[in-house]
Amino acid sequence: MPYERAIDEPAPVTTPPCKHLRSKSMYVEGTQRPSENSPCWCNQTQHVLGPDQQFAGARTCTSGRDCYLPSMEV
C-alpha cells in the first residue's frame, strides 16, 4: 500500500478583516481583504505582531482578540 499524505484544508475566513490589518497585496493589487497566504502586519504597531503580542494575519486577526476592530466591509 503506497504512502498517502492527507492534509486537512483550513476553513475559509468568513469574518471581516481587522481594520488595522495590512498586507502588500492591498497596495499593489488594490484588494480590500488580504489573502490568507500573504505576509501581513498590524497598522497599529507597524510590525508582524499586534498590540497583544500575537501574530497579525488574515486567520489570526479575528473578533476574539482585544485589539480587533471590524472593517467597514459588508
N, C-alpha and C positions, 0 to 999 in steps of 0.2 A: 504494500500500500504506500503510495507516494506521500511525502510530507505536504500538508496543506496549511497555509498560514491564513488565519481569518482575522481580519481587523474590523472591529465594530466602528462604523461611521458615527461621529457625534451628531446629536440632534442639531438642526439648524437654529441659529439665533433668531428669535422672533420678537424680542423686546427692542424698543428703540434704543439707539446707541446713547451713551452718556454725552451730555453737552460738551464736556471737556475732552473727549477722546479725539485724537488727531492721528492721521496717517498720511504718508506721502501721496497715496492714491487720491486723496481728497483734493490735493493741489494740482496734481498732474492730470488726472483723468476727470476731475470735477464730480466725483461720486460723493454723495452725502454720507453713505454708510461705508465704513472701512470693511474690506474683506476680512474673512476670518484668518487668512494666512499672511496678511500684510503686517509689517512691523508698525507698531503704534506707540504713541506717547501720550502723556497727560498734559493738557494745556495749562493746568494749574501749577504743576511742578516743572514742566518742560523737561521731563525725564521719563524713562520707561516705568518708573514706579509712581504710583499715585500718592496723594497725601496720607493715605493709610498704610503706606509701605507695601502695597500689593501691586503686582504687575498690571500694566494697562494693556487692554486688548479687547477685541470685539466679543470674545467669550467671557472675559473676566470683569468687564465694566458693566455690571448689571445692577438691578434695583436693590440687591442685597447689601451693597456697600454704602457706607455712611456718606461718602463724597459724591455719590451718583446724583445727577440731575438729568431728567429726561429731556431729550431734544424736542424740537417742535415738529418732528416727523410724525405723520399720522399713519 
